[in-house]
Amino acid sequence: MSDILEIHEEQFQSEVLDASGPVLVDFSAVWCQPCKMLDPVVDELAGDWEGSVKFVKIDVDHNPMVAMNYQVMGVPTLLLFKGGQVQERLVGFKPKDHIVAKLSPHLELA
């Protein structure tokens, strides 16, 4: 399992928008059952893509401004950022192969 950084609103700029490479942001909430189902999938991807993609998690209940800024209306939501811009959005639980298929075209994976 990979160690995914949990961030707060005040870290969003430096950890996500100013990052030099792609960042996958996992918007979730502790009460969200589909989020819990997605956690091991995201952990596995973080291991698979280590060194190529930065992974961060943000709790929408504790960081509502970031969620509002990016129109996160439901959780889980995965947003892929590159150069501070959203490249892809996935809402709800998705199997690993679906996530890989949607995100891979935006990434240069080793």
C-alpha positions as CSV (number, residue, x, y, z in Angstrom):
1,M,0.0,0.0,0.0
2,S,1.2,3.5,-0.8
3,D,1.2,6.4,1.5
4,I,-1.2,9.0,0.0
5,L,-0.8,12.5,1.4
6,E,-3.9,13.9,3.0
7,I,-4.1,17.7,2.3
8,H,-6.2,20.6,3.4
9,E,-7.4,23.7,1.5
10,E,-4.3,25.8,2.5
11,Q,-2.0,23.2,0.9
12,F,-4.0,22.8,-2.3
13,Q,-2.1,25.5,-4.2
14,S,1.4,24.1,-3.4
15,E,0.6,20.4,-3.4
16,V,-1.6,20.3,-6.5
17,L,-1.7,23.5,-8.6
18,D,2.0,24.2,-8.4
19,A,3.1,20.6,-8.7
20,S,5.6,19.9,-11.5
21,G,4.0,16.7,-12.7
22,P,0.5,15.2,-12.8
23,V,-1.5,15.0,-9.5
24,L,-4.5,12.8,-8.9
25,V,-6.8,14.3,-6.2
26,D,-9.1,11.9,-4.5
27,F,-12.1,13.9,-3.1
28,S,-13.8,11.8,-0.4
29,A,-15.5,11.8,3.0
30,V,-15.2,9.5,6.0
31,W,-18.9,8.5,5.8
32,C,-18.8,7.7,2.1
33,Q,-19.1,3.9,1.5
34,P,-18.1,4.1,-2.2
35,C,-15.0,6.1,-1.1
36,K,-14.0,3.2,1.2
37,M,-14.5,0.8,-1.7
38,L,-12.3,3.1,-4.0
39,D,-9.5,3.5,-1.4
40,P,-7.7,0.2,-2.2
41,V,-8.0,0.9,-5.9
42,V,-6.4,4.3,-5.5
43,D,-3.7,2.8,-3.2
44,E,-2.9,0.2,-5.8
45,L,-2.7,2.9,-8.6
46,A,-0.4,5.0,-6.3
47,G,1.9,2.0,-6.1
48,D,1.7,1.3,-9.8
49,W,2.3,4.9,-10.8
50,E,4.9,5.8,-8.1
51,G,7.3,8.3,-9.4
52,S,5.0,9.3,-12.4
53,V,1.9,10.6,-10.6
54,K,1.5,12.3,-7.3
55,F,-1.6,11.2,-5.3
56,V,-3.3,13.3,-2.7
57,K,-6.6,12.9,-0.8
58,I,-8.9,15.7,0.4
59,D,-11.9,15.4,2.7
60,V,-14.8,17.4,1.3
61,D,-16.4,17.9,4.7
62,H,-13.3,19.6,6.1
63,N,-12.3,21.4,2.9
64,P,-15.6,22.7,1.3
65,M,-14.0,25.6,-0.6
66,V,-11.8,23.4,-2.7
67,A,-14.7,21.0,-3.4
68,M,-16.9,24.0,-4.4
69,N,-14.2,25.5,-6.6
70,Y,-14.0,22.3,-8.6
71,Q,-17.7,21.6,-8.7
72,V,-17.3,18.4,-6.7
73,M,-21.0,17.5,-6.1
74,G,-20.6,13.9,-5.1
75,V,-17.9,11.6,-3.6
76,P,-15.8,9.9,-4.5
77,T,-14.5,12.2,-7.2
78,L,-11.1,11.8,-8.8
79,L,-9.6,14.8,-10.6
80,L,-6.4,14.6,-12.5
81,F,-4.4,17.8,-12.6
82,K,-1.6,18.7,-14.9
83,G,0.0,22.1,-15.0
84,G,-2.7,23.3,-12.5
85,Q,-5.5,22.4,-14.8
86,V,-8.1,19.6,-14.5
87,Q,-7.4,17.1,-17.3
88,E,-9.9,14.4,-16.3
89,R,-12.8,13.9,-13.8
90,L,-14.2,10.6,-12.6
91,V,-17.2,10.6,-10.3
92,G,-18.3,7.6,-8.2
93,F,-16.7,4.2,-7.7
94,K,-15.0,2.9,-10.8
95,P,-13.0,-0.3,-11.3
96,K,-9.2,0.0,-11.7
97,D,-9.2,-0.8,-15.4
98,H,-11.8,2.0,-16.1
99,I,-9.7,4.5,-14.1
100,V,-6.5,3.5,-15.9
101,A,-8.2,3.7,-19.3
102,K,-9.5,7.2,-18.6
103,L,-6.3,8.6,-17.1
104,S,-3.5,6.9,-19.0
105,P,-3.9,9.1,-22.2
106,H,-3.0,12.1,-20.0
107,L,0.1,10.5,-18.4
108,E,3.6,9.6,-19.5
109,L,3.9,6.4,-17.5
110,A,7.3,4.7,-17.0
